[in-house]
Amino acid sequence: MIETITSRKNQRIKEAAGLVRSAESRRAQGLFVVEGARLCYDALRSGVPVQQLFFTPQAREKYGDYVEPLVQAAQAAFCTEPHAAELLSGTKNSQGVFAVCAQKPRLSLEALPKGGRYLGLEALQDPGNLGAVMRTAEALGIAGLALFGECCDVYNPKALRAGMGAAFRLPVYQGGSFAEIAPHLHRRGFATFAAVPDAGAQPVTDCPFPEPCLLLVGNEGSGLLPETIEACSQKVTIPMKGRAESLNAASSSAILMWEMMR
């Protein structure tokens, strides 16, 4: 049964808007909000449980091929007036389709599978960068993403949009300090690589990446922590020409992942 929402003060809308705004609320409730007809449908196709669906009458008419399967799958569906639905939007030209979904179980780095090559991110702050990295990681066949330190939220709306659905499928492992878990990974046979802007490090173009391995990229402004670099098995760098001294996190991660997966 589809219910109708006409007020911005509706409790369902207010609760969903809280998930859009607050990473703390998302973590506490184990929920997140997806915006956009195609992205919501992608979540459904990827096996993400859709608990609530909000859509405007105009969206149902325009994006019916996406909306109707979502209506059937959602535990609850709400036809929502545009002025109320806009509380859930983080875009200028919203499509008027929003899904409240259940997060995947959080994966511990202690259980990182031994097969494959992984990318680690330390204290990455920009959700757009995180989403772009996840999209590239999925495209290149990275086995999973490991997050260390105070990284931004995988389920941040901006990260979800930039990732184009990669967050629904790519395994993401949560950790605290890399330096603390590094000995455990090394005992399990992982080779660990620190990406650094250091001419004395091995060029990533010449570096073999055995399985299993973990390649770490640092914060947009300050890079990896000194103790993280020290804890890694090896340092690698991206050779650069001209006057460029550095690349942003998404660009450098893309190059590093490409070389790692060649």
C-alpha positions, 0 to 999 in steps of 0.5 A: 500500500502506498501512503501519501505525504504532503507535509514537510513536518511528516515524521517519516520525512524528518527521519529520512532527512536526518539520515541524509545530513548526519553520518552519526545517525546513519551509523547508529541506525544502520541505514542510508539514503540513496537519491536518484531513480537509476541509483535507487534501482541499482541499489535494488538490483545489487541486493541492497534491502530497500526499507522505505521509498519516497517518490514524487508523483512526477517522478513516478510518471517520468521514471516508472521503469525504475520506480515501479520495481522499487515500489514492489520491493520496498517495505513501505512506499510514500508518494511525496509532494515535491516541497516535502521530498526536497528535504531529502535532496542534495542536488539542484535538479532532483529526480524526486526518488529516494530510497532508505536502505539498510547498510551492509554489515561492517567488515573487520580488517581482522578478517581481510581475505587473503586473496586479491589486491586491496586499496587502503585509504587513510583519513580521506576527507572528501566524499566526492574523492571517496566515491570516485575511488570506489567507482574506479576500484570496482571497475579495475577489479580491486578486491576491496577497500580498507578505511583507516583513521577518520575517513569520511562516510562511505554512505555520504550522499555525495560519495554515493553519487560519485561512486555510481553504485560501487558502494553497493557491491565493493567490500569495504573494511573498517579499521582504526590505526594501520600501524596497529594492524600491520603486524597482523597483516604481515603475519598473514602474508600480506605485502603492504605498500605506502604511496608517498611523494618521495623520489627515493621510493620505488616507481609504482610503474616498476613495482610488482604487487603480489597477492595478497597485498594492500596499497595505502593512500593518504589524506588529501592534504598531508598524505599518510601518517609517518607511523603508517609509512614506517609500518608498511613493507615498501614505499612506492611513488608515482613518477611525475614530470613537469612542475606538478608536485602532487595529484589529488587523492582520486587521481593518484588512487586511480593511477596506483590501482591501475598499476597494481592490477596490470 
